[in-house]
Amino acid sequence: MTYKENAKKYIENYNLGVGDTIKINKEDISYTGILLDRPEDADDGYLVLKLSSGYNIGVAIENTTAELVEKGEKPKIGFGETEIPNDPSKQNISIVSTGGTVSSVIDYRTGAVHPAFTASDLVKANPELLDYANYNVKALYNILSEDMKPEYWVKAAEEIANDISNGADGVVIAHGTDTMHYTSAALSFMLKTPVPIIITGAQRSSDRPSSDANINLIDSVVASKSDIAEVCVCMHGSLNDEYTYLHKGTKVRKMHTSRRDTFRSINAQPIAKIQNKRVTVNPNYAYTKRGSQELELNTDIEEKVGFIKSFPGISNDYIEYHIDKGYKGLVIEGTGLGHVPNDLIDSFKRARDENIPVVMTSQCLYGRVNMNVYSTGRNIIDAGVISGLDMTPETAYVKLCWALGQSDEREEVNEIMQKNIAGEFGEKSSIKDFLN
């Protein structure tokens, strides 16, 4: 008998269904959780429960009894049309949802996470938010972050600018964590803002007891009410629920697949720490203050930019392919101080001659590109390659997309890439930054 046949017979005997909260009794032990579905080729004789801790457990059916605790429902996309109350004494914060884990729920038929919450649901699922502000909420997209595209950055920037023009005192963006640092960089270049713009997410979905979404969301709202008028990422600063960090949108990167404190400031320090709902600004950081600049929106970008990682054995075919396919610019993630095999240099010269800017960054992430040290680097400079300084490869890619939206002339793009637009590079990169 297959697992499906075995399980079907068992759950029919006890009138159970996928998504139900059930209790399984086995000798002197009992397990209570939500019944999940399993694939057709799963081992015979096991049920999988999602416990209240958020973790899954497999329980052998043999010698057990079961009982229904609560009949399950399909995940709700919304909580109805109830209006969010307005308090005239509180600041007005815009919450924009693009999807991602922070806006996701578990599909108990499969155990998988998928985007389903709306921005309004985020507030209603985290009622503590109502203690801090009034909210204008909207779901801009409902996607996981791997589906983010440059055109969506443009739409997000336009919506944020519109909300600020209409009186928002701050903006919080719910976003998937995998590409959050691309979006934070893009918004940093596209917007000059008089109010805080805070991007946040979660490593575990909002409807899981172990989710980090609640603290990230509340701290993001606290940050959006602060005096820090910059594009920032707000995420856990430790593995526990102790505090969050505010990272500059152009200096942040996701560094671990699953840890709560996955986001790090690269070649920089966090702007601020949020603990017990209080924002403590890093005394070493000179931030843009609320109201010190007018709102500006510049969403002109070029989407046809290549992003190539150097590796042992890479051939110039990679560069030639992108030139032949009409790419307008290239970002290279080189080794060490910003190197690639000498075999690629002739292709870089061709890109220069065809008015295609090439930007060199480093796979090391920490530290600074310096192509003057070794002969290979000097040859790369002679071929017209632009230094990415201490920008992360992802920020350099986003900036080149934006720079090519401002000009299609390589020399002008070079000038833009070497100009500090949104704090994307520092004057120096130190060991202290690395150890931070």
N, C-alpha and C positions, 0 to 999 in steps of 0.2 A: 504493500500500500504506500503511495507517495505521501509526501508531507501534506500536500493540499487535501488529499483524501482523508488522511489521519486527522488533520486539524479541523477540517470541515465537519467531520463526524463529531468531534469533541465539542466544538463551539455550538453545534446544533443541539447536542444533548443538553447543554446548559443555557440555550437560548441567548448566546453571546454574539457580538458583532465587532468588526474592526472599528476602533474609535471609542468603544465602551470602556468605562472604568470597571475593572473586574478584580476579584480577590481569588487567588489560587492558594489552596491549602495543601501542604505536603508534610505529612507526619506532624511534627510540632512547630513547623515554620509556615508562615504565610507571606505572600507577596501581593501588594496592591499597586495597580498601575493601569495605564491605558493600553489596550490591546492593539498592536501594530500588525500590519500585513507582512508577509515574507515572500521572497521570490519562489518561482516554481521549482527550482533545483535546490532548495534549502534542505538541510538534513531532516530526516523524519523525527517526529515525536517531540517537537519543541514549540512553545509559544514565546513570543517576545513582548515584554511589557515595558512601557516607558514609565519609570518611577517618578515620584514627586520631586526627586532631586534633579530631574532632567536627564538622567542616564538610563540606558536600556539594559534589560536583563533577559537572558534566555532561561526558560523554565521547562524541564522535561515533563511531558504530559503524564507519563507513567506514574501510577499510584498517587494521583492528585484528585482533588475535587475543586470545583470552581463555583463562584457565585457572582451575580451582577450587582455592582455597587451603584453605578449610574449609567444611564443610557447616553451614548455619545452622539454628538452632532457633527456635521461637516464644519470645517473651519469657517468662521464668519468673516466676510469681507468688510462689513461695516457694523456699527452698533446703533443704527437707526439715524433719524434726522434731528435728534435733539440738539438744540443750539448750545454752543459753549457760552457760559455766562460772561458778561462784561462788567468789569469793575473800573469806574472812571479814575480811581486813585492809582491804578497800576499802569505800567508801561505796556505798549502794544508791540508784540513780537510776532513776526511772520514765521511759520513753520512750513517748509517746502519739502515734500517727500519725493525722492527719485526711485525709491525701492531699496533693495539690499536686505541684508539680514536683520537690520534694525526695524525694517518694515515687513518682516516675514512672519509666517506662522508655520507650524508643522502640519503636514498632510498625514493624518494618522492611518490612512490607507496604505501608505508607502514608507512612512517614517522620514520622508524627505522634507526639506525646508524649501518653501517657495514664497515669492513676494505676494502678499495679499492685503496687508493693512493699508489704509489710506492715511494721509497726514492727520485727519480728524481722529481716526482710530488711535493714533499714537497718543494723543492728548487724553482720550477717554480710557485707554488702557493704562495710562500713567496719571491718575487723577491728582497726584501731588503737584503736577505742573501748574494746576489752577491756583496754587498758593503764590505763584511768582509773577504772573503776568496775564494780560489778555492775549488772545491768539487769533490770528487770521491764518487759516490752514488750507493747504491745497496739495493735491497729488499731481506733480508735474509728469512723472513717469512711474511705472510700476515694474522695474526691471532689476535684475541682478547686475552687479557692477561690471562683470565681464562683457555685458552688452552695451556699456557706455560708449558714445561716439563723440567726436569733436562737435558735430552739429548740435548735440544735446548740451554741450557746454554753453554754446551760444544762446540756446533757448533758456537755460537756467539763468544766465547772466541777465538776459532781458527781463525775465520774471522778477528777479531780485531787485533790479533797478526800478522796475515799476512799483514794487512793494515799498521801497524806500521813498520814492517820489510821493506815494500815497500816505506817508506818515509812519511807516514802521520804524520803531526805535531800535530794532535789531532783527537779524534774520538767522534762523537755524535751518540747516539743510540736512535731512536724513539721507544717507548715502551708503552704498555697499563699500566695504573696507578695501577690497582688492585693488580698486582703481581710484580710491578717494584722493590720493596724493596727486594724481593727474588733474582731477577736477579742481582741487584746491589751488594748484598752480595756475590753471587756466583762468579761474575767476580772479586770481590775484593780478593777472595781466590785463584782463578785460575791464575790471572795475576799479575806480577810485571811490572809496566809500566813506561817508561821514559817520557811519554806525558800524557796530560789529557784525561780521558775517561769519557764522560758526558752522563748520561741517562736522557731523558726527555720525557714528555708526555703531555696530555691535558685532561681536564675534559669535554670539548666540542669540537666537531669535527672541523677539519680545515676549512671546507666550510661554517661554521656558522658565521654570523657577530659578535656574542658574544663569539667566540672561544678565549681561552687563549693560543692556540697553537703557534701563531705568536711570541709573546713575549718570551715564553718558548724556542722556537727554536732558535731565534736570540741570546738570552742571553746564551744559551748552546754553540753556536758557539763562542761567546765572551769568555766564560769560557774555551773552548777547545784550545784557542790561548794563554791562560794565563800560568803562571809558576807553576800551581798546578797539579802535575803529580800523580793524584789519581783517583780512580773510585768514581764519585760523582753523585748525583741526583740533577738536576736543575729544580725547579718548583716555582710557584708563592709564594711570601712571605706574601702577603696580599690579601684581597678580590678584590682589584682594580688592575690596571695595573701599579703599582708604581715601584715594584722591585721584584727580584727573590732571592732565597737563594740557595747556594750550600751546600748540605748535604753529609756527609761521607757515602759511600755506605753500610757500615755495621752498621750504627747508625741511620738509617732513617726508617720511617714507615708512611703509609697512615692512617690518623686518622679520616676522614670524607668521607661520600659517594659522596658528590657533590661540596663541597667548593673548590674554586680555591687554597686556601692556605692549602690544605688537608695534605701536607707532613710536618712532624716535625722531628727534630733531637731528639732522645730519649736518656736520660742520657748523653747528650752532647750538644754542641752548633754548629750551622752551621759553616762550614769552611769559607764561604765568603758571601757577599751580592753583588748583581749586580744591579746597578741602573744607568740609563742614559748611558748604555753600558760600564760602568766602573766596574771593579772587585775590591772590597775592602775586603781584607783578615782580618778575625777575629784576632786581635792581641794576643788572648789567645791560638791560634791554631798553633802548629808546624807541618806544612804540608811537604809532600815529594815534592822536587823541580824538575822541568823539567830537565831531563838529568842526575839526580843524581844516577840513578840505571839502570842497563841493563834490557832489556826485558826478562822476564821469563814466561813460560807457563806451567801450571800443571793442567790438566783437569781430572785427575783420580778421579772418584767419585763413590759412592755406592747409587743407586737409591732406594733400598729397606729399607727405614727408615720410621718408624711410627711417627706420630705427634698426641698426645692425650691430650685433655683438661680435667682437673679434674673438677668434679662438685659434689654437694651433692647427695649421693646415688650411685656414681660410684662403680662398682664392679671390682674384680680382673680379671673377664672374659675379660676385655678390654686388659689387659697386656698379659694374657695367650693366647688369640687369636693371637696376633702378634708374640709371641714366637713360637706357634705351626705352624704358616704360614711361618716361616723362615725369619722373619725380622732381619736385621743385627744390628739395633740400634733403640732406641726410644728416643724421646724428649717429656717430660711431661710439660704441662703448668699448674703448680700448683697454689695454692692459696698463698696470702701473701708473706711470706719470702721463700716460696718454699715447701709447704706442700701438702699432699694428705691424704685420710683416711688411718688409720693403716691397714685396710683390704688388702691394695695393697702391703704391705711390703714383705710378703712371695713371691709374684710374682717377686718383684725386686730382691730378693735373688736368685730365680731360673734363672733370666736373667743373673745375675752376674756369676753364676755357669756354665752357658752355653755360656760364653764369649760374651754376648750381652751388650754393653754399654748403660746406661740409663742416660740422661741428664735432670736435673731439671731447669726449668725457672719459671717465675712468670706471672700470669695474670695481675698483677698491671702495668707492663711495666716500669714505673718509679721506680727507686730504685734497690736494689741489693738482690739477693738470699743469705740468711744466714740460713742454716739449723742447726746451733749450738745453737740457742736461746731456742727453745722448745724441749721437749722430743721426740715429733713426728719427728722433723727434724733430731735429732741425730740418731734415729732409721733408718731413711732413709739413712743417711750417712753410718751407719753400714751395710746396705744392698748393699752398693757399688755404690750408685747413685752419679753422677758427678754434681757438681755445675755449673750452667750456668752463674754465676757471674751477671753482669748487662747487658748481651746480651738480645736483644729482642728474643722472642720465635722463630720468623722467621729466624733471623740470626743464632741462635743456631741450628735450623734444617738444614739450608744450610751448616753450618760448620761441623756438624756431618756427613752429606753426603760426604763432601770433606775429612774429617779426616779418614773415613772408606775406602776411596779410597787410602789413604796413608798406612794404616795398618789394618789388621783384628784382631789384638790383643787388647783386652780391655784396658790393662794397657798403651799401647802405644797410643791408642786413647785418653785415659784420659789425658796423657801428652800434646797431641796436643790441646785438648779442653781447657786446662789451660794455654796455651801459646798464647800470643797476636800476631796473624799472620797479621791482617790487621786493627788494631785499633778497633776491635770488642767489647772490653770491656775496661773500665777505671779503674784507681786505686781506685776511689771512686765515688759514685753517690750522688750528693748533692741536697738540696732543690732548690738551684739556678738553676740547670739544669731543674728541674720540672717547675719552674716559667718562664723559658726562652721562 
